[in-house]
């Protein structure tokens, strides 16, 4: 019986690989690229051990330990620095990768009816789940080897083979853990949104538990999967126990996922959805009400996340002097200006990063329209007295408001904590103005998503490449000395960097006009094309 439960796992695994032939390589290339480029950048930024020791002193404060975790500050080599400042955040990205991809091939496929169709063929009851787990376990083993051997191949003195393999192994173990966890939640929840929500909640709680444990009680860190990542002490003592613990827990979770999948009915979950109201509210009966209802959990989660991120950035503003002291390369990343404090010179880079991140939920809100269309749900809405223009405009309005709210919350969060650690405090108007000035660029990004949905619905994912490009060239442009025109290919490259530059109202007006025009063109395309 057990053997027949996994029948045709190999063929289903190949099917998953074929469906992910673009997504999977992009995820891996992105993770590997940033993993390899950062140590080389650190080597240029901190060429001497004295420079690294200065950075170590800066990173010892509780706020930075809460963000990145502990480290061997007495031996702050390039390897230790790379692991300290990159490993936990790369692990979070790996966790998100697992959550999104495993949900796509389990609960999302079940909701869309694909698994029911697959099960009508001579396949085992657990074959689809097993195929998804096998594919991603193998993927993370390969990722661990690529990262580990690649870091060692950089031939940086402090990055030995054991430390490099441990770096890759803890990333691979984290990916396997969240693959197993998401597989369990795919059985517990009745929807892909619930699966993703539960999994990301665990990811966030794990990070917060680690932050508390790393600052106050180390035992708490050992109870968190993210805490286990920082406890590896890569390139210092090289502790392999966290990798072993994560893999053992993953095996238990995978076994639990198999068991739960074998005893539940198709389409059911062990955490039944709360029954809704018998009568829909007046607001829910409108296209905009439907759009808000579909995305309210994500909007709330992103809003909390943006505020916390802003607050995290604000908490380190008090240590800027020591952070940039003696490092010409780091100072090159700032837009220097006479008569302004280092905090005011640093704000534009922070605001740019937060603005690009605030673009992500806004674009996701817009792309939700295309996602629902691909699942065949928009046909039902459009069969009523709802025009395509009204439908798209409703999602566009949600996206526009979302972008404004996300930007505002990040700026408010930064000011709230920054004003308590900076001598003489921070002026709220200055901080909020430096944040909201990026709103026209966010609107342009949203309008590009509208344009793609209207005319090229199969190419909507291209907007994410453009967002990534904007982040890369503008965040690292000063470090790699890119030409000005490279940054100008992004709407964020035209934004005046307040407060050290003068406000350019004409640029903001032009960006708003461009956003309006692209949105109108996109709506026209949506009205004319066939619904998928």
SEMI-623988 format. One record per residue (C-alpha): y, x, z; residue number from 1. Coordinates in nm, 2 decimals, always signed. Layout:
N
[site [Y X Z] NUM]
...
//
This chain:
532
[site [+0.00 +0.00 +0.00] 1]
[site [+0.24 +0.28 +0.09] 2]
[site [+0.18 +0.46 -0.24] 3]
[site [+0.25 +0.15 -0.45] 4]
[site [+0.58 +0.09 -0.26] 5]
[site [+0.72 +0.40 -0.44] 6]
[site [+0.58 +0.34 -0.78] 7]
[site [+0.81 +0.46 -1.07] 8]
[site [+1.04 +0.64 -0.84] 9]
[site [+1.06 +0.93 -1.09] 10]
[site [+1.17 +0.70 -1.37] 11]
[site [+1.43 +0.52 -1.16] 12]
[site [+1.56 +0.86 -1.04] 13]
[site [+1.62 +0.96 -1.41] 14]
[site [+1.79 +0.63 -1.46] 15]
[site [+2.03 +0.70 -1.17] 16]
[site [+2.10 +1.05 -1.30] 17]
[site [+2.18 +0.90 -1.64] 18]
[site [+2.42 +0.65 -1.49] 19]
[site [+2.59 +0.93 -1.28] 20]
[site [+2.60 +1.18 -1.56] 21]
[site [+2.98 +1.19 -1.54] 22]
[site [+3.05 +1.10 -1.17] 23]
[site [+2.80 +1.35 -1.01] 24]
[site [+2.92 +1.66 -1.20] 25]
[site [+3.28 +1.57 -1.14] 26]
[site [+3.22 +1.54 -0.76] 27]
[site [+3.03 +1.86 -0.75] 28]
[site [+3.28 +2.06 -0.96] 29]
[site [+3.57 +1.93 -0.75] 30]
[site [+3.41 +2.04 -0.43] 31]
[site [+3.29 +2.37 -0.56] 32]
[site [+3.63 +2.45 -0.73] 33]
[site [+3.83 +2.41 -0.41] 34]
[site [+3.57 +2.58 -0.20] 35]
[site [+3.58 +2.89 -0.42] 36]
[site [+3.96 +2.90 -0.48] 37]
[site [+4.07 +2.88 -0.12] 38]
[site [+3.92 +3.22 +0.01] 39]
[site [+4.08 +3.40 -0.28] 40]
[site [+4.41 +3.24 -0.21] 41]
[site [+4.39 +3.32 +0.16] 42]
[site [+4.32 +3.69 +0.07] 43]
[site [+4.65 +3.69 -0.12] 44]
[site [+4.84 +3.51 +0.15] 45]
[site [+4.71 +3.72 +0.44] 46]
[site [+4.63 +4.06 +0.30] 47]
[site [+4.62 +4.24 +0.64] 48]
[site [+4.44 +4.15 +0.97] 49]
[site [+4.78 +4.14 +1.14] 50]
[site [+4.88 +3.85 +0.91] 51]
[site [+4.56 +3.67 +1.00] 52]
[site [+4.61 +3.73 +1.37] 53]
[site [+4.95 +3.56 +1.34] 54]
[site [+4.79 +3.26 +1.18] 55]
[site [+4.52 +3.26 +1.45] 56]
[site [+4.79 +3.23 +1.72] 57]
[site [+4.94 +2.94 +1.53] 58]
[site [+4.61 +2.76 +1.50] 59]
[site [+4.53 +2.79 +1.87] 60]
[site [+4.74 +2.49 +1.97] 61]
[site [+4.56 +2.17 +2.07] 62]
[site [+4.71 +1.97 +1.77] 63]
[site [+4.56 +2.21 +1.51] 64]
[site [+4.23 +2.23 +1.70] 65]
[site [+4.21 +1.85 +1.69] 66]
[site [+4.27 +1.85 +1.32] 67]
[site [+4.05 +2.14 +1.21] 68]
[site [+3.83 +2.23 +1.50] 69]
[site [+3.78 +2.54 +1.71] 70]
[site [+3.72 +2.89 +1.57] 71]
[site [+3.67 +3.25 +1.66] 72]
[site [+4.05 +3.32 +1.70] 73]
[site [+3.98 +3.67 +1.83] 74]
[site [+3.81 +3.76 +1.50] 75]
[site [+4.01 +3.56 +1.25] 76]
[site [+3.88 +3.71 +0.93] 77]
[site [+3.92 +3.56 +0.58] 78]
[site [+3.57 +3.41 +0.63] 79]
[site [+3.64 +3.26 +0.97] 80]
[site [+3.98 +3.13 +0.84] 81]
[site [+3.82 +2.97 +0.54] 82]
[site [+3.55 +2.80 +0.75] 83]
[site [+3.80 +2.69 +1.01] 84]
[site [+4.06 +2.54 +0.77] 85]
[site [+3.84 +2.41 +0.50] 86]
[site [+3.49 +2.33 +0.62] 87]
[site [+3.56 +2.00 +0.82] 88]
[site [+3.77 +1.86 +0.54] 89]
[site [+3.52 +1.95 +0.27] 90]
[site [+3.25 +1.79 +0.49] 91]
[site [+3.46 +1.47 +0.50] 92]
[site [+3.48 +1.47 +0.12] 93]
[site [+3.10 +1.52 +0.09] 94]
[site [+3.05 +1.23 +0.33] 95]
[site [+3.27 +1.00 +0.12] 96]
[site [+3.08 +1.11 -0.19] 97]
[site [+2.75 +1.01 -0.03] 98]
[site [+2.89 +0.68 +0.09] 99]
[site [+3.03 +0.57 -0.24] 100]
[site [+2.75 +0.69 -0.46] 101]
[site [+2.46 +0.56 -0.24] 102]
[site [+2.63 +0.22 -0.20] 103]
[site [+2.67 +0.20 -0.58] 104]
[site [+2.29 +0.24 -0.64] 105]
[site [+2.17 +0.03 -0.35] 106]
[site [+2.37 -0.26 -0.21] 107]
[site [+2.61 -0.29 -0.51] 108]
[site [+2.33 -0.30 -0.76] 109]
[site [+2.16 -0.56 -0.54] 110]
[site [+2.47 -0.77 -0.54] 111]
[site [+2.51 -0.74 -0.91] 112]
[site [+2.15 -0.85 -0.97] 113]
[site [+2.03 -0.51 -1.12] 114]
[site [+1.77 -0.45 -0.85] 115]
[site [+1.62 -0.80 -0.89] 116]
[site [+1.58 -0.72 -1.26] 117]
[site [+1.42 -0.38 -1.18] 118]
[site [+1.18 -0.54 -0.93] 119]
[site [+1.06 -0.78 -1.19] 120]
[site [+0.91 -0.48 -1.36] 121]
[site [+0.60 -0.29 -1.23] 122]
[site [+0.79 -0.08 -0.97] 123]
[site [+0.74 -0.05 -0.60] 124]
[site [+0.94 -0.24 -0.34] 125]
[site [+1.10 +0.08 -0.21] 126]
[site [+1.12 +0.26 -0.54] 127]
[site [+1.49 +0.20 -0.60] 128]
[site [+1.60 +0.30 -0.25] 129]
[site [+1.37 +0.60 -0.26] 130]
[site [+1.50 +0.71 -0.60] 131]
[site [+1.86 +0.70 -0.47] 132]
[site [+1.77 +0.90 -0.17] 133]
[site [+1.57 +1.16 -0.37] 134]
[site [+1.85 +1.21 -0.62] 135]
[site [+2.11 +1.27 -0.36] 136]
[site [+1.90 +1.48 -0.13] 137]
[site [+1.82 +1.71 -0.42] 138]
[site [+2.19 +1.70 -0.52] 139]
[site [+2.30 +1.82 -0.18] 140]
[site [+2.03 +2.09 -0.17] 141]
[site [+2.17 +2.22 -0.50] 142]
[site [+2.52 +2.19 -0.37] 143]
[site [+2.43 +2.39 -0.06] 144]
[site [+2.28 +2.67 -0.28] 145]
[site [+2.57 +2.67 -0.53] 146]
[site [+2.83 +2.69 -0.25] 147]
[site [+2.64 +2.94 -0.04] 148]
[site [+2.56 +3.18 -0.32] 149]
[site [+2.90 +3.13 -0.48] 150]
[site [+3.09 +3.22 -0.17] 151]
[site [+2.88 +3.53 -0.12] 152]
[site [+2.94 +3.62 -0.49] 153]
[site [+3.32 +3.63 -0.42] 154]
[site [+3.24 +3.97 -0.26] 155]
[site [+3.50 +3.92 +0.02] 156]
[site [+3.42 +4.16 +0.31] 157]
[site [+3.40 +3.92 +0.60] 158]
[site [+3.19 +3.66 +0.40] 159]
[site [+2.83 +3.78 +0.43] 160]
[site [+2.52 +3.61 +0.29] 161]
[site [+2.41 +3.44 +0.61] 162]
[site [+2.75 +3.29 +0.68] 163]
[site [+2.79 +3.18 +0.32] 164]
[site [+2.45 +3.01 +0.31] 165]
[site [+2.53 +2.84 +0.64] 166]
[site [+2.86 +2.72 +0.50] 167]
[site [+2.67 +2.56 +0.21] 168]
[site [+2.39 +2.43 +0.42] 169]
[site [+2.61 +2.24 +0.67] 170]
[site [+2.78 +2.07 +0.37] 171]
[site [+2.44 +1.98 +0.22] 172]
[site [+2.32 +1.86 +0.56] 173]
[site [+2.63 +1.65 +0.60] 174]
[site [+2.57 +1.49 +0.26] 175]
[site [+2.21 +1.42 +0.34] 176]
[site [+2.31 +1.26 +0.67] 177]
[site [+2.56 +1.02 +0.52] 178]
[site [+2.31 +0.95 +0.24] 179]
[site [+2.07 +0.83 +0.50] 180]
[site [+2.33 +0.65 +0.71] 181]
[site [+2.46 +0.46 +0.41] 182]
[site [+2.11 +0.37 +0.31] 183]
[site [+2.06 +0.21 +0.66] 184]
[site [+2.39 +0.02 +0.64] 185]
[site [+2.29 -0.10 +0.29] 186]
[site [+2.01 -0.28 +0.46] 187]
[site [+2.22 -0.41 +0.74] 188]
[site [+2.52 -0.54 +0.54] 189]
[site [+2.51 -0.82 +0.29] 190]
[site [+2.77 -0.67 +0.06] 191]
[site [+2.88 -0.33 -0.08] 192]
[site [+3.22 -0.37 +0.09] 193]
[site [+3.04 -0.41 +0.42] 194]
[site [+2.82 -0.11 +0.35] 195]
[site [+3.12 +0.11 +0.27] 196]
[site [+3.32 -0.03 +0.55] 197]
[site [+3.06 +0.04 +0.81] 198]
[site [+2.98 +0.39 +0.67] 199]
[site [+3.35 +0.49 +0.66] 200]
[site [+3.40 +0.36 +1.01] 201]
[site [+3.13 +0.59 +1.13] 202]
[site [+3.29 +0.88 +0.94] 203]
[site [+3.63 +0.81 +1.09] 204]
[site [+3.49 +0.77 +1.44] 205]
[site [+3.29 +1.08 +1.40] 206]
[site [+3.60 +1.28 +1.31] 207]
[site [+3.80 +1.13 +1.60] 208]
[site [+3.51 +1.19 +1.85] 209]
[site [+3.50 +1.55 +1.73] 210]
[site [+3.88 +1.59 +1.77] 211]
[site [+3.86 +1.47 +2.13] 212]
[site [+3.56 +1.68 +2.20] 213]
[site [+3.70 +2.00 +2.05] 214]
[site [+4.01 +1.97 +2.26] 215]
[site [+3.87 +1.85 +2.59] 216]
[site [+3.49 +1.83 +2.61] 217]
[site [+3.26 +2.03 +2.39] 218]
[site [+2.96 +1.80 +2.46] 219]
[site [+3.13 +1.51 +2.28] 220]
[site [+3.15 +1.73 +1.97] 221]
[site [+2.77 +1.77 +1.97] 222]
[site [+2.74 +1.39 +1.97] 223]
[site [+2.94 +1.37 +1.64] 224]
[site [+2.81 +1.46 +1.30] 225]
[site [+3.16 +1.60 +1.22] 226]
[site [+3.15 +1.79 +1.55] 227]
[site [+2.82 +1.95 +1.45] 228]
[site [+3.00 +2.08 +1.14] 229]
[site [+3.26 +2.27 +1.35] 230]
[site [+2.99 +2.39 +1.60] 231]
[site [+2.82 +2.60 +1.33] 232]
[site [+3.09 +2.88 +1.39] 233]
[site [+3.04 +3.00 +1.03] 234]
[site [+3.11 +3.37 +0.96] 235]
[site [+3.12 +3.44 +1.33] 236]
[site [+2.81 +3.36 +1.54] 237]
[site [+2.65 +3.15 +1.26] 238]
[site [+2.48 +2.88 +1.46] 239]
[site [+2.21 +2.71 +1.25] 240]
[site [+2.12 +2.44 +1.52] 241]
[site [+2.37 +2.18 +1.39] 242]
[site [+2.21 +2.20 +1.05] 243]
[site [+1.87 +2.14 +1.19] 244]
[site [+1.99 +1.85 +1.41] 245]
[site [+2.16 +1.68 +1.12] 246]
[site [+1.85 +1.70 +0.91] 247]
[site [+1.62 +1.57 +1.19] 248]
[site [+1.85 +1.27 +1.24] 249]
[site [+1.87 +1.22 +0.87] 250]
[site [+1.49 +1.20 +0.85] 251]
[site [+1.48 +0.93 +1.12] 252]
[site [+1.76 +0.73 +0.94] 253]
[site [+1.57 +0.75 +0.61] 254]
[site [+1.26 +0.62 +0.77] 255]
[site [+1.46 +0.34 +0.93] 256]
[site [+1.61 +0.25 +0.60] 257]
[site [+1.27 +0.23 +0.43] 258]
[site [+1.14 +0.01 +0.71] 259]
[site [+1.44 -0.23 +0.70] 260]
[site [+1.42 -0.25 +0.33] 261]
[site [+1.05 -0.34 +0.34] 262]
[site [+1.10 -0.63 +0.58] 263]
[site [+1.42 -0.80 +0.45] 264]
[site [+1.46 -1.05 +0.17] 265]
[site [+1.64 -0.96 -0.15] 266]
[site [+2.02 -1.02 -0.11] 267]
[site [+1.99 -1.06 +0.27] 268]
[site [+2.12 -0.83 +0.54] 269]
[site [+2.05 -0.78 +0.91] 270]
[site [+2.42 -0.83 +0.99] 271]
[site [+2.49 -1.17 +0.83] 272]
[site [+2.84 -1.23 +0.71] 273]
[site [+3.05 -1.45 +0.93] 274]
[site [+3.07 -1.80 +0.79] 275]
[site [+3.40 -1.88 +0.62] 276]
[site [+3.63 -2.18 +0.66] 277]
[site [+3.51 -2.50 +0.50] 278]
[site [+3.84 -2.55 +0.32] 279]
[site [+4.02 -2.26 +0.16] 280]
[site [+4.38 -2.22 +0.27] 281]
[site [+4.66 -2.29 +0.02] 282]
[site [+4.74 -1.92 +0.00] 283]
[site [+4.38 -1.83 -0.08] 284]
[site [+4.38 -2.08 -0.37] 285]
[site [+4.64 -1.87 -0.55] 286]
[site [+4.56 -1.55 -0.75] 287]
[site [+4.76 -1.33 -0.51] 288]
[site [+4.59 -1.49 -0.21] 289]
[site [+4.25 -1.41 -0.36] 290]
[site [+4.35 -1.05 -0.44] 291]
[site [+4.47 -1.00 -0.08] 292]
[site [+4.15 -1.16 +0.06] 293]
[site [+3.93 -0.93 -0.15] 294]
[site [+4.11 -0.62 -0.04] 295]
[site [+4.25 -0.69 +0.31] 296]
[site [+3.99 -0.47 +0.49] 297]
[site [+4.07 -0.17 +0.26] 298]
[site [+4.44 -0.22 +0.29] 299]
[site [+4.43 -0.23 +0.67] 300]
[site [+4.21 +0.08 +0.68] 301]
[site [+4.43 +0.27 +0.45] 302]
[site [+4.74 +0.17 +0.63] 303]
[site [+4.60 +0.30 +0.96] 304]
[site [+4.48 +0.61 +0.79] 305]
[site [+4.83 +0.68 +0.63] 306]
[site [+5.00 +0.64 +0.97] 307]
[site [+4.75 +0.87 +1.14] 308]
[site [+4.79 +1.13 +0.87] 309]
[site [+5.17 +1.12 +0.90] 310]
[site [+5.14 +1.15 +1.27] 311]
[site [+4.90 +1.45 +1.23] 312]
[site [+5.14 +1.63 +1.01] 313]
[site [+5.43 +1.56 +1.24] 314]
[site [+5.24 +1.70 +1.54] 315]
[site [+5.24 +2.05 +1.39] 316]
[site [+5.61 +2.07 +1.30] 317]
[site [+5.70 +2.24 +1.63] 318]
[site [+5.49 +2.55 +1.53] 319]
[site [+5.64 +2.60 +1.18] 320]
[site [+5.83 +2.92 +1.27] 321]
[site [+5.52 +3.10 +1.38] 322]
[site [+5.32 +2.94 +1.09] 323]
[site [+5.54 +3.09 +0.82] 324]
[site [+5.66 +3.40 +1.00] 325]
[site [+5.58 +3.72 +0.80] 326]
[site [+5.41 +3.55 +0.51] 327]
[site [+5.61 +3.57 +0.19] 328]
[site [+5.35 +3.39 -0.01] 329]
[site [+5.36 +3.08 +0.22] 330]
[site [+5.73 +3.08 +0.21] 331]
[site [+5.71 +3.08 -0.17] 332]
[site [+5.55 +2.73 -0.14] 333]
[site [+5.87 +2.60 +0.01] 334]
[site [+6.19 +2.50 -0.17] 335]
[site [+6.42 +2.74 +0.02] 336]
[site [+6.78 +2.65 +0.08] 337]
[site [+7.05 +2.81 +0.29] 338]
[site [+7.18 +2.60 +0.58] 339]
[site [+6.86 +2.41 +0.64] 340]
[site [+6.60 +2.45 +0.91] 341]
[site [+6.24 +2.56 +0.83] 342]
[site [+6.13 +2.21 +0.92] 343]
[site [+6.37 +2.05 +0.67] 344]
[site [+6.25 +2.30 +0.41] 345]
[site [+5.89 +2.21 +0.48] 346]
[site [+5.93 +1.84 +0.47] 347]
[site [+5.95 +1.80 +0.09] 348]
[site [+5.60 +1.96 +0.05] 349]
[site [+5.46 +1.73 +0.32] 350]
[site [+5.62 +1.42 +0.17] 351]
[site [+5.49 +1.51 -0.17] 352]
[site [+5.13 +1.53 -0.04] 353]
[site [+5.16 +1.21 +0.15] 354]
[site [+5.32 +1.03 -0.15] 355]
[site [+5.03 +1.13 -0.38] 356]
[site [+4.78 +1.02 -0.11] 357]
[site [+4.97 +0.69 -0.07] 358]
[site [+4.92 +0.64 -0.45] 359]
[site [+4.54 +0.62 -0.41] 360]
[site [+4.52 +0.29 -0.23] 361]
[site [+4.80 +0.14 -0.44] 362]
[site [+4.61 +0.23 -0.76] 363]
[site [+4.28 +0.11 -0.61] 364]
[site [+4.44 -0.23 -0.54] 365]
[site [+4.54 -0.25 -0.91] 366]
[site [+4.20 -0.13 -1.04] 367]
[site [+4.03 -0.40 -0.83] 368]
[site [+4.12 -0.65 -1.10] 369]
[site [+3.93 -0.45 -1.36] 370]
[site [+3.64 -0.40 -1.12] 371]
[site [+3.61 -0.78 -1.06] 372]
[site [+3.63 -0.84 -1.43] 373]
[site [+3.34 -0.60 -1.50] 374]
[site [+3.13 -0.80 -1.24] 375]
[site [+3.20 -1.12 -1.43] 376]
[site [+3.41 -1.28 -1.15] 377]
[site [+3.74 -1.31 -1.33] 378]
[site [+3.60 -1.55 -1.59] 379]
[site [+3.57 -1.82 -1.32] 380]
[site [+3.93 -1.77 -1.21] 381]
[site [+4.06 -1.78 -1.56] 382]
[site [+3.87 -2.09 -1.64] 383]
[site [+4.11 -2.27 -1.40] 384]
[site [+4.47 -2.33 -1.45] 385]
[site [+4.55 -1.96 -1.41] 386]
[site [+4.70 -1.75 -1.69] 387]
[site [+4.61 -1.39 -1.75] 388]
[site [+4.97 -1.30 -1.70] 389]
[site [+4.98 -1.46 -1.35] 390]
[site [+4.65 -1.31 -1.26] 391]
[site [+4.75 -0.95 -1.35] 392]
[site [+5.10 -0.99 -1.21] 393]
[site [+4.94 -1.10 -0.87] 394]
[site [+4.73 -0.78 -0.85] 395]
[site [+5.03 -0.58 -0.96] 396]
[site [+5.25 -0.73 -0.69] 397]
[site [+4.98 -0.64 -0.43] 398]
[site [+4.97 -0.29 -0.56] 399]
[site [+5.35 -0.25 -0.55] 400]
[site [+5.38 -0.38 -0.19] 401]
[site [+5.08 -0.16 -0.09] 402]
[site [+5.24 +0.15 -0.23] 403]
[site [+5.56 +0.08 -0.04] 404]
[site [+5.38 +0.01 +0.29] 405]
[site [+5.16 +0.32 +0.27] 406]
[site [+5.45 +0.54 +0.20] 407]
[site [+5.66 +0.39 +0.48] 408]
[site [+5.38 +0.42 +0.73] 409]
[site [+5.32 +0.78 +0.65] 410]
[site [+5.69 +0.86 +0.70] 411]
[site [+5.71 +0.66 +1.02] 412]
[site [+5.40 +0.83 +1.16] 413]
[site [+5.54 +1.17 +1.08] 414]
[site [+5.87 +1.09 +1.24] 415]
[site [+5.71 +0.94 +1.55] 416]
[site [+5.52 +1.25 +1.65] 417]
[site [+5.75 +1.51 +1.48] 418]
[site [+6.05 +1.40 +1.68] 419]
[site [+5.87 +1.47 +2.00] 420]
[site [+5.77 +1.83 +1.92] 421]
[site [+6.07 +1.95 +1.73] 422]
[site [+6.37 +2.08 +1.93] 423]
[site [+6.65 +1.82 +1.91] 424]
[site [+6.42 +1.57 +1.75] 425]
[site [+6.41 +1.45 +1.39] 426]
[site [+6.66 +1.21 +1.22] 427]
[site [+6.47 +0.90 +1.12] 428]
[site [+6.69 +0.83 +0.82] 429]
[site [+6.64 +1.18 +0.69] 430]
[site [+6.26 +1.17 +0.73] 431]
[site [+6.22 +0.81 +0.59] 432]
[site [+6.45 +0.89 +0.30] 433]
[site [+6.25 +1.20 +0.21] 434]
[site [+5.94 +0.98 +0.20] 435]
[site [+6.06 +0.67 +0.02] 436]
[site [+6.23 +0.87 -0.25] 437]
[site [+5.88 +0.92 -0.40] 438]
[site [+5.83 +0.54 -0.44] 439]
[site [+5.94 +0.54 -0.81] 440]
[site [+5.68 +0.80 -0.89] 441]
[site [+5.41 +0.58 -0.72] 442]
[site [+5.53 +0.29 -0.93] 443]
[site [+5.48 +0.49 -1.25] 444]
[site [+5.12 +0.57 -1.14] 445]
[site [+5.06 +0.20 -1.08] 446]
[site [+5.20 +0.11 -1.41] 447]
[site [+4.97 +0.36 -1.59] 448]
[site [+4.68 +0.19 -1.42] 449]
[site [+4.81 -0.15 -1.55] 450]
[site [+4.85 +0.00 -1.90] 451]
[site [+4.49 +0.13 -1.90] 452]
[site [+4.35 -0.21 -1.77] 453]
[site [+4.54 -0.39 -2.04] 454]
[site [+4.45 -0.17 -2.34] 455]
[site [+4.17 +0.06 -2.24] 456]
[site [+3.96 -0.11 -1.96] 457]
[site [+3.67 +0.13 -2.01] 458]
[site [+3.90 +0.43 -1.94] 459]
[site [+4.06 +0.31 -1.61] 460]
[site [+3.91 +0.61 -1.42] 461]
[site [+4.13 +0.85 -1.61] 462]
[site [+4.41 +0.76 -1.37] 463]
[site [+4.23 +0.95 -1.10] 464]
[site [+4.23 +1.26 -1.31] 465]
[site [+4.60 +1.23 -1.35] 466]
[site [+4.65 +1.18 -0.97] 467]
[site [+4.43 +1.49 -0.91] 468]
[site [+4.63 +1.68 -1.16] 469]
[site [+4.96 +1.58 -0.99] 470]
[site [+4.83 +1.69 -0.65] 471]
[site [+4.70 +2.03 -0.78] 472]
[site [+5.00 +2.15 -0.98] 473]
[site [+5.26 +2.03 -0.73] 474]
[site [+5.08 +2.13 -0.41] 475]
[site [+4.96 +2.47 -0.53] 476]
[site [+5.22 +2.52 -0.80] 477]
[site [+5.44 +2.75 -0.59] 478]
[site [+5.14 +2.95 -0.47] 479]
[site [+5.01 +3.01 -0.83] 480]
[site [+5.36 +3.03 -0.98] 481]
[site [+5.31 +2.76 -1.24] 482]
[site [+5.59 +2.71 -1.49] 483]
[site [+5.83 +2.42 -1.42] 484]
[site [+5.71 +2.22 -1.72] 485]
[site [+5.36 +2.20 -1.57] 486]
[site [+5.49 +2.00 -1.28] 487]
[site [+5.71 +1.79 -1.50] 488]
[site [+5.40 +1.64 -1.67] 489]
[site [+5.37 +1.43 -1.35] 490]
[site [+5.62 +1.17 -1.24] 491]
[site [+5.62 +1.33 -0.89] 492]
[site [+5.76 +1.65 -1.05] 493]
[site [+6.09 +1.48 -1.12] 494]
[site [+6.15 +1.36 -0.76] 495]
[site [+6.44 +1.53 -0.58] 496]
[site [+6.31 +1.71 -0.28] 497]
[site [+6.51 +1.56 +0.00] 498]
[site [+6.68 +1.66 +0.23] 499]
[site [+6.74 +2.01 +0.07] 500]
[site [+6.83 +1.87 -0.27] 501]
[site [+7.08 +1.61 -0.37] 502]
[site [+6.96 +1.26 -0.44] 503]
[site [+6.93 +1.20 -0.82] 504]
[site [+6.96 +0.83 -0.87] 505]
[site [+6.94 +0.85 -1.25] 506]
[site [+6.59 +1.01 -1.23] 507]
[site [+6.47 +0.73 -0.99] 508]
[site [+6.62 +0.46 -1.22] 509]
[site [+6.45 +0.61 -1.53] 510]
[site [+6.12 +0.63 -1.35] 511]
[site [+6.15 +0.26 -1.24] 512]
[site [+6.23 +0.16 -1.60] 513]
[site [+5.93 +0.36 -1.73] 514]
[site [+5.71 +0.18 -1.47] 515]
[site [+5.85 -0.16 -1.58] 516]
[site [+5.79 -0.09 -1.95] 517]
[site [+5.44 +0.04 -1.90] 518]
[site [+5.35 -0.26 -1.68] 519]
[site [+5.49 -0.51 -1.94] 520]
[site [+5.29 -0.33 -2.22] 521]
[site [+4.98 -0.34 -2.00] 522]
[site [+5.02 -0.71 -1.93] 523]
[site [+5.06 -0.78 -2.30] 524]
[site [+4.74 -0.59 -2.37] 525]
[site [+4.56 -0.79 -2.10] 526]
[site [+4.67 -1.11 -2.25] 527]
[site [+4.55 -1.02 -2.60] 528]
[site [+4.22 -0.84 -2.54] 529]
[site [+3.88 -1.00 -2.47] 530]
[site [+3.76 -1.03 -2.11] 531]
[site [+3.46 -0.80 -2.06] 532]
//
